[in-house]
Amino acid sequence: MTAAVDSTPAVSQAPAPVPSAASRIWGVVRIQYLNRYTFVGIPLIILAAAVVVSIAIYAMIGADSPMYGGAVQAPLWYFVGAGVQAMGLTFPFAQALTATRREFFLGTALAALLAASGLSLVVVLLGYLEQATNGYGINGYISRLPWLWEQGGAVAGLLYLSFTLLVFFVGFWMATLYRRGGALVVTLAAIGLGVLVVGTLFVITRFELWGDVVRVFAEAGPLGVTGVLCVLVALAALAGWLTLRRSTP
């Protein structure tokens, strides 16, 4: 007897589709938002606490003239830490999921842009609430500051957005420096930035240029300052990217 021959054609498995660059970038965004407290929860908690404390202080003061405070900037400074966490906690994981350094950087930048935009929108809405309620009924203002809002809420939101992104990318760059060269490199970079800031303040004070500085900012207005901040954001992001290219997971 001859053995039966199976004539059924073999079914070949189709290769798994390769994710596109756009999908991998969006995957990095999703990784960054696995812990929603980093980009959403903590900034909103800080902002809410700043508003409550400021209102309580305004209520105790009880002045007839408008009272202004800068507590709305409180969550902004947190984004330095968010930038550090975005790099330090998720970079190895993203690399393990085959995301390239470029895709990781773009995805992280997009995640920061979404978070900063949402926070800026909340701050602008808070300013309109203060306008509608005459400063929470006690003539106290946290978001709607005269100079910041002199060109409208949209410009105020853009200024807040650009400043938030600036501090984020500074934190991100510091984290990439730490991964690249350790604590010594970060310390030297921080000292360098400190010397630059102190040196600038010394020159302005030594040559009595504070009046000119104030006049330049006043003439530029919020929109002009926003433009300067956008340039600084681009420089900080570029520094982070150039350092990230040589970082190891």
C-alpha positions in Angstrom: 0.0 0.0 0.0 1.2 3.4 -0.8 1.0 6.1 1.8 -1.5 8.9 1.2 0.0 12.2 0.2 -1.4 15.3 1.8 -2.1 17.7 -1.1 -3.3 20.5 1.1 -1.2 23.6 0.4 0.8 24.9 3.3 -0.5 28.1 4.8 2.2 30.6 5.3 1.9 33.1 8.1 1.9 36.7 7.0 4.6 38.7 8.6 3.4 41.0 11.4 3.0 44.6 10.2 5.8 46.9 11.1 4.4 49.9 13.1 4.9 53.2 11.4 7.0 56.0 12.9 3.9 58.0 13.7 2.4 55.1 15.7 5.6 54.5 17.6 5.7 58.3 18.5 2.2 58.1 19.7 3.2 54.9 21.6 5.8 57.0 23.5 3.1 59.5 24.3 1.0 56.7 25.8 3.9 55.5 27.8 4.4 58.9 29.2 0.8 59.0 30.3 0.7 55.6 31.9 1.2 57.5 35.1 -1.3 60.3 34.7 -0.2 62.1 37.8 3.1 63.1 36.2 1.6 65.3 33.5 -2.0 65.9 34.7 -2.7 65.1 38.3 0.1 66.7 40.2 0.1 70.0 38.2 -3.7 70.4 38.8 -3.3 69.6 42.5 -0.6 72.2 42.9 -2.7 74.8 41.0 -5.8 74.0 43.1 -3.8 74.3 46.3 -2.2 77.6 45.1 -5.7 79.0 44.3 -7.2 78.0 47.7 -4.3 79.4 49.7 -4.3 82.6 47.7 -8.0 83.1 48.2 -7.7 82.5 51.9 -4.9 85.1 52.2 -6.9 87.6 50.1 -9.9 87.1 52.4 -7.8 87.8 55.5 -6.3 90.9 54.0 -9.6 92.3 52.8 -8.3 95.3 50.8 -10.7 97.5 48.8 -8.2 97.8 45.9 -7.4 94.9 43.6 -5.0 92.3 45.1 -2.7 90.4 42.8 -0.5 87.4 43.4 1.7 85.1 41.4 0.6 81.8 42.8 -0.6 80.7 39.4 3.0 80.0 38.4 3.4 77.3 41.1 2.6 74.3 38.9 4.9 75.7 36.2 8.1 75.0 38.2 7.0 71.4 38.8 7.5 70.8 35.1 11.3 70.8 35.7 10.7 67.6 37.7 8.3 66.3 35.0 11.0 66.7 32.4 13.4 64.7 34.6 10.9 62.0 35.1 9.9 61.9 31.4 13.6 61.1 30.6 14.7 59.1 33.5 11.8 56.8 34.0 10.6 56.0 30.5 13.6 56.1 28.2 14.7 52.5 28.9 11.2 51.2 28.6 10.6 53.0 25.2 13.9 51.6 23.9 12.8 48.1 24.9 9.7 48.7 22.7 11.9 49.5 19.7 11.3 53.2 19.7 14.2 55.1 18.3 15.8 58.0 20.1 14.2 60.4 17.6 10.8 58.8 18.2 11.2 58.9 21.9 12.2 62.6 21.9 9.3 63.6 19.6 6.8 61.5 21.6 8.0 63.0 24.9 7.9 66.5 23.4 4.3 65.9 22.2 3.3 64.6 25.6 4.7 67.7 27.3 3.0 70.0 24.7 -0.4 68.4 25.4 0.1 68.7 29.2 1.3 72.3 29.1 -1.5 73.3 26.7 -4.1 71.8 29.0 -2.6 73.5 32.0 -2.4 76.8 30.2 -6.1 76.5 29.1 -7.1 75.9 32.8 -5.1 79.0 33.8 -6.8 81.2 31.1 -10.2 79.9 32.1 -9.3 80.7 35.7 -8.6 84.3 34.6 -12.0 84.6 32.9 -13.6 83.3 36.1 -11.8 85.9 38.1 -13.1 88.6 35.8 -16.7 87.3 36.0 -16.6 87.0 39.8 -14.8 90.3 40.5 -11.8 88.4 41.9 -13.7 85.6 43.6 -15.9 88.3 45.2 -13.0 89.7 47.3 -11.1 91.6 44.5 -8.3 89.1 44.5 -6.6 87.9 41.3 -4.2 85.0 40.7 -4.3 84.5 37.0 -5.7 87.7 35.5 -2.6 89.9 36.2 -2.7 93.3 34.4 0.5 93.1 32.4 0.1 89.4 31.5 -3.5 90.0 30.2 -3.0 93.3 28.5 -3.1 91.7 25.1 -5.8 89.2 25.9 -6.3 85.8 27.3 -4.9 84.0 24.2 -1.6 85.7 24.5 -1.5 85.1 28.2 -2.1 81.4 27.6 0.7 81.3 25.0 3.2 83.0 27.4 2.3 80.5 30.1 2.6 77.6 27.6 6.0 78.7 26.4 7.4 79.2 29.9 6.1 75.7 30.9 7.7 74.1 28.0 11.0 75.9 28.7 11.3 74.6 32.2 10.2 71.1 31.0 13.0 70.9 28.4 15.5 72.3 30.9 14.6 69.4 33.3 14.7 66.9 30.3 18.1 68.2 29.3 19.4 67.8 32.8 18.2 64.2 33.0 19.9 63.4 29.6 23.1 64.9 30.9 22.9 62.7 34.0 22.4 59.6 31.9 25.2 60.7 29.6 27.8 61.7 32.1 26.6 61.3 35.6 26.1 63.7 38.5 29.4 65.5 37.9 28.3 66.7 34.4 24.9 67.8 35.7 26.6 69.7 38.6 29.0 71.4 36.2 26.1 72.3 33.8 24.1 73.7 36.7 27.0 75.8 37.9 27.6 77.1 34.4 23.9 78.2 34.1 24.1 79.7 37.6 27.2 81.7 36.7 25.6 82.9 33.5 22.5 84.1 35.3 24.5 85.8 38.1 26.9 87.3 35.6 23.9 88.8 33.7 22.4 90.2 36.8 25.7 91.7 37.9 26.2 93.5 34.6 22.6 94.9 34.6 23.1 96.1 38.2 26.7 97.3 37.8 25.8 99.5 34.8 22.3 100.5 36.2 20.4 99.0 33.3 17.3 97.8 35.3 15.3 100.7 34.0 16.2 99.8 30.4 15.4 96.1 31.0 12.0 97.0 32.5 11.3 99.3 29.5 12.2 96.7 27.0 9.8 94.1 28.6 7.1 96.7 28.8 7.4 97.7 25.2 7.7 94.1 24.0 4.5 93.2 25.8 3.4 89.6 26.6 3.5 88.6 22.9 7.1 89.8 22.5 8.2 88.0 25.6 6.5 84.9 24.4 8.5 85.1 21.2 11.7 85.2 23.2 10.6 82.3 25.3 9.9 80.3 22.2 13.5 80.8 21.0 14.7 79.6 24.4 12.4 76.6 24.3 13.9 75.7 20.9 17.4 76.0 22.2 16.6 73.9 25.3 14.9 71.2 23.2 17.8 71.1 20.8 20.3 70.7 23.7 18.2 67.9 25.1 18.0 66.2 21.7 21.7 66.4 21.0 22.5 65.0 24.4 19.9 62.2 24.0 21.4 61.1 20.7 24.4 59.8 22.6 22.7 58.5 25.7 22.4 54.8 26.5 19.3 53.1 27.8 
